[in-house]
Amino acid sequence: MNEPTFYHTFNEIHSQPVAWQAALERASDAPIASLEKYAQTLFTGCGSTYYLSLAAAALYQSLTHRPARAIPGGELLLNPQTTLTDQSTLLVAISRSGATTETVKAVERFKEAKQGDVVVITNYDTGLTELADIAIVIPEGQEESVAQTRSFASMFVAATTFSVRMAGATNGLLSAMQGLPEVGERLLQTYDGLAREIGENLDFDRFYFLGSGMRYGLASEVNLKMKEMTLTHSEPFHFLEFRHGPMSMVNEKAVVVGLVSEKNFRHEQAVLDEMQALGGSILSLGERQTDVAFHSHIPESVRGVLYLPVLQLMAFYRSRVKGLNPDHPTNLTAVVQLDNL
C-alpha cells in the first residue's frame, strides 16, 4: 500500500487551511449585494456543492433573517416553477470547476429571465464567472483529486464570509474567522490517528452522519465522501430524525458520527448516547466535550468548516485499506458535463 503522501487527496486535505485563509481574504475583498434588494436568496450547486448550498443557506438565513433555501442545479434548471417566484431573487451559484452543465444552464436561464442577480463562488475562473454579477474565485482550493475536500472547504469558508458580510455583522465574526486556519492545522495533526483507526476498521460496514441546522449540509457532504471514496453504506440525517426509523439499522457494525452543536448539545448528545446503547460506535465532533474537540473559541455560526478535515481523513484511510484509489473514486469524474440539456 502506498504511503498517504503519495495521494493527491491526502495532501489536499492536509493543505486546506492555506486555502481557507485565501478564501477568507478573497471573499472579504469581493463586492457584496444590497440585502434589501432581494426578497429571497437561493443557493445552488450539484453534488458536493448542493450540500454546501444546504449549509450556506441555513447559515445565511440565520445571520440575515431573510428567506434563503438551497436547490440542486438540475432542479433549478428543469423545475424552476417549484423554486422561483416573481420576487426579486439573489442566486448564489457554487461550483468547484465553474463548468458543471446543470449549474451553468440554470444560471443562464435565470439571467435570461431577468429574475435577479448572480453571485458565483468557485475555484476556477471559467464559464460560470462570466455570468456572475459578483464572482468569488479561490484558485488555492483547486484539486487534482475527483472527490472534493480542499475545494469544498475553501468555498464553504467563502460562503460563510459572504453570509457574514451580507448580514452586516463583519467586525467580530470576520475577525474571529481569522483563527480558523490555525485550528484546522491543529485538528489535522491531533486527530489523524483517530481518523485512521476508525476508517481502517473494516468490522464497521455502515456509517451515519448526524447534523442539524447548518450542520446537516455538512453531514450530507462527509456522508458523500464516505460513499464516493470507500463504497461503504452511508447516510446523513438530522439528529432528532434519526430516532424515527433509521435507528433500526444501528448495531455493532455501525458508526454514528455526530456533528454536535453547543446550542443543542444536550438533545444531540442524548441521541448519540441512545445509539451507543444499541451497540453502535460513536464519534462526536464539536467545540468541547466531544471525541474531536475544536477548542477554537470561534463563534459557532462561523466555525462550521472545522467539522470537515477529520472526517475527510477518515474516508481517505478507509478507501486505502479497502484497496481503492481515493484520488479516483469508482465511476466518477471531476466535472459532470452534459450535451443533452
N, C-alpha and C positions, 0 to 999 in steps of 0.2 A: 504494500500500500504506500502510495506517495506521501511525503511529508505534507502537512497542511499548507505550508507556504508555497507549495507547487501550484496551488489552485488560485485562480483569479478571485473566486468567491471569498475565500478566507482573507485574502489581502484587502479586498474591497470592504468587507465587514470591519476589519481592524483599522482601516484608514478613514472610516466615515466621519469621525469627529472633525477632521480637517474640512470635509465638505459641509458639515453643519455650520462651521464658522463662516465659510464662504456664503452659504445660503442666508445666514443672518445679515451679512453685510449687503448682499445684493438685494434682498427683499426690503431692507431698511432704507436703501437709497432709491428704490423704484418709486415712481409716482403712485398715488392711490386715487381711487374714485371718491366721489361725494356720496356718503352714506344716505343722505336724504333724497337722493335722486332715484332710488330704486325701492320698489315695493317688496321685492323678494330677491334673493340671491340663490343661484343654482350652482352646484359643484358637479363636474362631470369628469369621467375618465373610464378606462376599461381595465378589467383585471385588477392588478395591484392599485392602480390609480383610482379605480372606483372605490376601493376600500379606503384609500387615502381621502377621497371625497366624503365618504361617510364620517370619518373622524373630523375632517376640517369643517364640514357643515355644522356638525354638533357644536364644535368649539366656536365657530363664527356666530351662531345664534346666541350662545350663552354669553358671549362678550358684547355683541352689538345690540342684543334684544330685538333683532329684526329677523323675520322668517327666512330660513335657509334650509335647503334639503339637497340630497345627493341623488343623482340619477345616472345609470350607466350610459356611456356614449351611444351604444346601439339602441337603447330605448328612446333617448332624446332624438335620434335620427328617425327611427321607424314609427314611434308612437308619441310625437310631440304633443298631441292633444291631451295626453294624460298628465302632462307636466307644465306646459306653457299656458299662460293666460294672456289677456290683453294688458296686463300690468307691466310697468317698466321693470326689466329684469337685468341683473348683473350676472353674467355667466363666467364662472371660473373653470377653465378647461385645463386639466392636468395630464401631462403625457411625458414619459421619460424621453422618448425619441422625437416627439413632435410630429410623428408621421403615421400614427395609428389611424387607419381608414375611418372607422366609425366616429372617432372624435373629430377628425378634420372635417368630414362631411357634415356632421351635426353642427359644428361651428359655422361652416359655410352657409348652411340653410338659416341658421339663427341670424347671421349678419344680413343675408338677402331679405329676410322678413323685417329687418329693422326693429327687432324686439328689445334691443338694449346694447350694452357694451360688453366687451370680452376681455378678461384677464387670462393670460396664459402663464402657467408655471411648468417649466421643462428643464431638461439637462442639455438639450441641443437646440441651436438656433436654426431651425428648419422651417418647413412649410407652415406649421401652426402659428409660429410667431408672426408671420406676415399677415395673419388675420386679427392679430391682437391690437386692442387699444392700449393695453399695458402688458408688457412681457417681462417676466422674471426668469432669467436663464442662469442656470447654475452648472457650468461645464465641469466643475470639480466633482460633481456627482456621477459623471459618465462611467460606464462599466464595460468590461469585456464579457462578463457573465450574462446568461439569459435571465435568470431569476433576479428580481430587483432586491437589492439590500441597501447599498450606499445611496443609490439614486432615490429610492423611496424615502429614506430618512432625510436626505437633503431637501427634497421637495416638500416633505411634511414640515420641516423647520421653516421653510419659506412660506408655506400656507399659514402656519401659526403666526409668523411675524406679520404677514399681510392682515390677518384677522385682528391682531392686537392694534395695528395702526388704523384699520377701518373703524375700530371701536373708540379711537381717540385715547386709548389707555397706554400711551407709548412709554412714559418715563420709567415707572417702576418695573413693569413687566419686561420691556425690552432690555433694560439694564440687567435684570435677573437672568435673562436668557443667555447672557454672555458667559455664564458659568457652565452651560451645557456641554461644550466640548471637553472640558477638564473632567467632569463627572463621567462622561461617556468613556473616556480613556481608562479611568479607574475601574469602571464596571467590566470592561473588556478584559482587563488584567486579573481582576479579583475573581471573576466568575467563569473564566474559561474552563477550568477544571470541572465545575458543576455542570455546565452545558455539555461537556464531553461525556461525563458519567451518565447522564440521563439519555443523551442522544444515542450513545453506543449500546445501550441496554436493549437487546432485541427480545427480551422477555415481554416488553411492552409492545402491544400491537394496535393501540388506538390512543389518540390524543384529542383532548377537548380544551379549547381556549375560551375562557370566560372574561368578558369585559362589558361594562355598562357605560352609558353616556358616550363621550368621545372615545373611550377605550374599546367600544365594540368594534369600530372600524379597524383599530389596531389589532384586536384579537382576530378579526377576519383575515388581516394581512399575514400575521405569523402562522395562522392556520394554512393559508395558501402556500407559504414557504415549505411547510411540512409536507403538504401534498405534492408540490412540484419537485422538490429535491429528493424526497425519500420514498414516494409512492406508498405512504402509510395512511391508513384511515384517520381522518382528522376533520373536526367540525368546530365552528365558533358558535357561541351562544351568549345572550345576555345572562348575567348572573342568576337572577331570580327565575328566569325562564327555564333554566336547566333542570329545576325540580319538576317541571311539567312534562314529563315523559322521557327526555333524553337520559336522565339519571339511571334509567333501567339498563343502560349499556355499561355502567361502571362496575368493574371487578378488579381483580389483582393485576390484570394486564393493561389497565387504563391509567393514563397520566392526565390529571386535571390541572391545567395551568390557569392561575387567576391573576389578571391584571387588576390589582386591588387599588381602590381609591382611599384617600383619607376621609372624605366626606361620608362615605357609606361603608367604612371599614367593618363595622360590627355586622351588618347584614351580609356583606360579601364573604367575610371570614366564616360566618355560620354555614354558608353553602359549602365552602371548602372542607370544613370540619365534618359535615354530613357525608360528603363524598369519600373522605378518608375512612370514616366508619364503615362504609360499604366495601372497603378493600382497595380503593383507588390510591395511587400515589399522587401527592400534591406538590406543586411548585407554585409559590406565590411571589409576585413582584410588586414592589411599592416603595414608598418613601421610607418606611420603618416597620419593624415587627413582621417582616416578610423574609422568605428564603433569599431572595435577591433584594437587598435593601439599598436604595439610592443614597440616602443621607445627603441630598442635594441642597436642601434649604432653598429650593426654587419653587415658586408658586405652582400649585397643582395644574392650573389651567395651561401652563406653557412648558411643562416638563414631559409631555407625552412621549417624545422621541426616545426617552430613556428606557422604555419598555422593550424596545426593538432589538438591540445588539445581542444580548444573551440568548434570546430565543432564535435569532438568525443563526447563531453559532450552533445551537442545539440541532437545528435541521441540517446544517453543514456536516457535523460529525456523524449524524445518523446516515446521511447519504453515503459517506465514505465506507462506513462499516458494513453497509448493505451491498457494497461493490458497485455503486452507481457513480456517475460523474456529476458533482454538484454544479459545475460550470455549464453543463449542457443537459438539462432535465429532459426526460423522455417525451418525444413528440412536440416539443415546444421550440419556438423561435423568439428572438428578442423583440421583433416588431411584427404585428399582425397587419398585413396589407392585403386588401381585397379588391378584385376587379369588377365585382358584380353589384356594387352599391351606388 
